[in-house]
């Protein structure tokens, strides 16, 4: 699977082999480490960007820019206590601050994500939720995505967004109230759950959640 041009920066040179200096060896090792970390975290980062944007192509473009920034600062980033938390913070802040502007449609995989059949009830609910999320204020949307799709705690969400836990709680309450209002007219039986990111697949009762 092709991921991104950033992942290819370290490989594929042709020609006669020359003795490698210590610096070259260290750089090659760092590039390999970067590539492996990105491959492991990319699916989750793409999904987060999609939930924030509601558009796979635009989300991929933002993820690509974050990966480029990460590569440029890899010598420092690789020493982070949690690389995934660092990238998540970079991604969320860029998504929140993103302004309307032209962007190239960069695909991070060879295949477009599969879309569920629109006739399936669960798929309809998911599409309704994604559409509603796009209408929630960016910071509230970020809180909802981190809390209920990424399963972060209040404290972890606050760290990712650079705010106080109390702010996360208030933004969660406001965001859920907005979602209730947006989803209520869609159908009589308003969805009361958002899918969770946990492997168990157990839904979290979001619309009835107060913090």
Buried (B, 14 or more C-beta within 10 A) or exposed (E): EEBBEBBEEBEEEEEEEEEEEEEEEEBEEBBEBBBEBBEEBBEBBBBBBBBBBBBBBBBBBBBBBBBBBBBEEBEEBBEEEEBBBBBBBBBBBBBBEBEEEEBEEBBBBEEEEEEEEEEEEEEBBBBBBBEBBBEBEBBBBBBBBBBBBBEBEBEBBBBBBEBEBEBBBBBBBBBBEBBBEBBEEBEEEBBBBBBBBEEEEEBBEBBEBEE
